[in-house]
Structure formats: structure tokens, C-alpha cells
Amino acid sequence: MSYISSRLSVVKPSASMAASQAAKALRAKGVDVIDLGLGEPDFPTPAHITEAAYAAAKAGQTLYTAAAGTPEVREAVAAKFRRENGLDYTADDIVVANGAKQIIFNALMATLESGDEVILPAPYFVSYPEMVKLLGGTPVVVECPEATGFKLTPELLERAITPRTKWLFLNMPGNPSGAVYSEAELKALGAVLARHGQVLVLSDEIYEHIIFDGREFVSFGKACPELKHRSLIVNGVAKAYAMTGWRVGYAAGPAPLIKAMSTIQSQSVTSVCSIAQAATVAALNGPQDEVTRFREAFEGRRNLVVDGIRRINGLTLPPPEGAFYAYIGCASLIGRKTPKGVVLEDDTAVASYLLNEGRVASVPGAAYGLSPYFRISTATSEEVLAEAIARINAAVAQVE
Ligand SMILES: Cc1ncc(COP(=O)(O)O)c(C=O)c1O
């Protein structure tokens, strides 16, 4: 008999991490694979942030902190929300956790009763449904087709809401699609939510600063202030400041929810690493020019990838509006044969073909709840991306 809890039987490991593992396994056999599976900025953390962490450690900021975060980090987050998003929160409305992922996990743990439904517009971030299931909830996947820009519409939302709906998750710019909601689109969703008082909204805005073509980012909180009492605005330093390994995410929301999330944290991880919190203060309060530099680099890579993929017969790619992924349509490859005679039944088979024959690791759309697509990360150099596109092109050209 297994001693692993039955809770785990419904949970899958991360598909993007699995893709990366598969790439590593091939590499270990001497195969030259380009890994575009996992997405994280390939830049070093800006020096002033690392220096601030070092100074904090030397100054003795090495003890446990308040569960919700140090007063300094919560002040810095409140100031960020005011300055960048026009949101009015005090330090007491804020909790800091080990990454945006832990924020989301804590929020679900604090609120879900068995069978509560969580609406997940697809394509979605791979961890959302798994966290929901792990905590006893039911993911309600709403496919948001390319025709709606991979975005949830008021009609789709209205149809998905039931008396058991506890949360709606939004993610913008979206992973994997890059979709960004305009203020008008958010207000239209807000009008539906206003009619359903039981629904909480989690807006994952972690890619806020990676946004293209001069678009202005509008937080869900700014677009729908009337829903503030049931909105959780989630963000973090990982993507904007190239700080994925520092593990700091944060959120602002209604006091009872923030308090419950802090209680969970106090009884699980105690607090976020004190030194990483000091680094976060420096990131949020310090100069922001590197954030702009990263954004520009990501936009250049986005342009290169859109241009390259669109030249490949059989693949489609609407230009991602933000984030650092390309969600590539492969409908016209489905049902066709590889040179080895394998029928490409679905996007999992396409990703597997691209890995084994094209030597490029990607993640199949099935992992994001919307097929047939595959996702590549564009968070790597233009040279590597150009080579990856050439390999994808060569592999696709051989499909009969
Ligand atoms: C949409 C989305 N939310 C959250 C995260 C995780 O953020 P963090 O590293 O702060 O836990 C990711 C990382 O890939 C993501 O894509």
C-alpha cells in the first residue's frame, strides 16, 4: 500500500519542468538540444539589488521576520501599487510569500472548501489547476480561443459561473499566450462579476512589466475598484527584476483574506528569507532602468520569433502582447506523418517530434488546457532563438 496521500493522486508534476527534464536527459546522451521549455529571464539580477541583499546580511538582517513580511517590504509593495498601478493599499493589506506561486497556493488554501469551483481561462499557467485540485477544489476550464485573443469574454464568464464558483483567475500578460486585457475588457468582466457576489478574483500580474508595442498595463484592481473587497492582486519580483531564484511574491487584498494567508504562512514557512525581502525593497524602491532594458530585449526577441515562426508553413503565431513565450498553433500538422511514419495525433506528439527530431524542447498546449499549440520560451538570446527557429522549420518541413 502506498503511503502517499490520496490528495496527490490528482496532481501532475509541472509540464514545463518535465519538458526541461526530457531535454536534459537527451543532453546527457550527448544530443545537442535547445531547451525552450522553462521560462525565466536569462539576465543577472541588477547589481544594486544583490548589493542590498549583501548589505542586509552583513547588517544582521538574518532573523525570522513577521509572517506577512517585514514592515519595510510591505511599505515598498504598497508604494509600488500606488505608483505603478494607481491602487490604494496600506502595508496591512499586503502579504509577501516565497514567490507568486506560494501566494496563490495560500490564497486557495485559505478559501477553498471541497468541491468549490475555480474558473481558469485557458490557456492557463500550468500550476493553477494542479493547486486547485491539491486543495480539494474543482478547476472549471474555460477555453478562450485564438479568435478572442486567448482572452475570457463576458459571455464565456457568465456561462461558467455557478453557485459553487469561489474564484475567477486572470493572468495578464498571460502565460503562455502573452494576452493583455484592456481596461474596457476588464470592466466588462467586472460587470458580470458584480452580479455574482460569491466570486473572488485573483489577478496574477507577474508579467506586468513585460508588455509590448507601447501598451499600457492596467491592473484588474484599477479597472474594477468596486470589486476591491473581493480581489487579490498578485505580483512578484521574479520576472520584472530577473529574480526567479530569490523567491519573493506578494499580494494585496481584503483584510480577512490577507490575515488568513499570513496565518497559513506563519504555521508553514514562518516567513520569506529576510535577505530576499531586503533585496525586494531595493528592487521596488530603487532605479527601474534595468526593468525597461529587459522589456526592450524581450520585445526584440518577440519580434524575431514572430517573424521566424510566421515564415514556417504549417505554424501560426499571433504576436504575443507581453510575457516571454510564444504559443504556436500547429493545427495543420495534426494527423500528418513524420519521416519515421509516426502520426502526429496531437500537440503532445508534435512537441515530442520537435524534441527528438528537431532537437528543440517545447511544452505541448495540452499542458495549458488549449490545443493544438506548443509553447516556447523566448527568454534566451536572439542567436539561440534563431537557431531554434531554423531547427523547428527543418523538422516541420519533413512532416508529410
Ligand atoms: C503566470 C505565472 N504566475 C506565477 C509564476 C510564478 O512566479 P514566482 O516565481 O514568483 O513563484 C509564474 C512562473 O512561471 C507564472 O508564469
The ligand as a MOL file (V3000), in Angstrom:
LIG
                    3D

  0  0  0     0  0            999 V3000
M  V30 BEGIN CTAB
M  V30 COUNTS 16 16 0 0 0
M  V30 BEGIN ATOM
M  V30 1 C 1.5740 33.2250 -14.5840 0
M  V30 2 C 2.6180 32.9300 -13.5750 0
M  V30 3 N 2.3680 33.1620 -12.2810 0
M  V30 4 C 3.2780 32.8850 -11.3400 0
M  V30 5 C 4.5060 32.3480 -11.6730 0
M  V30 6 C 5.4880 32.0100 -10.5890 0
M  V30 7 O 6.0280 33.1330 -10.0160 0
M  V30 8 P 7.0510 33.0040 -8.8080 0
M  V30 9 O 8.3690 32.6290 -9.3750 0
M  V30 10 O 7.0520 34.3650 -8.1670 0
M  V30 11 O 6.5150 31.9510 -7.8850 0
M  V30 12 C 4.8150 32.0900 -12.9980 0
M  V30 13 C 6.1270 31.4750 -13.3670 0
M  V30 14 O 6.3580 30.9250 -14.3930 0
M  V30 15 C 3.8460 32.3870 -13.9780 0
M  V30 16 O 4.0940 32.1380 -15.2670 0
M  V30 END ATOM
M  V30 BEGIN BOND
M  V30 1 1 1 2
M  V30 2 1 2 3
M  V30 3 2 2 15
M  V30 4 2 3 4
M  V30 5 1 4 5
M  V30 6 1 5 6
M  V30 7 2 5 12
M  V30 8 1 6 7
M  V30 9 1 7 8
M  V30 10 2 8 9
M  V30 11 1 8 10
M  V30 12 1 8 11
M  V30 13 1 12 13
M  V30 14 1 12 15
M  V30 15 2 13 14
M  V30 16 1 15 16
M  V30 END BOND
M  V30 END CTAB
M  END
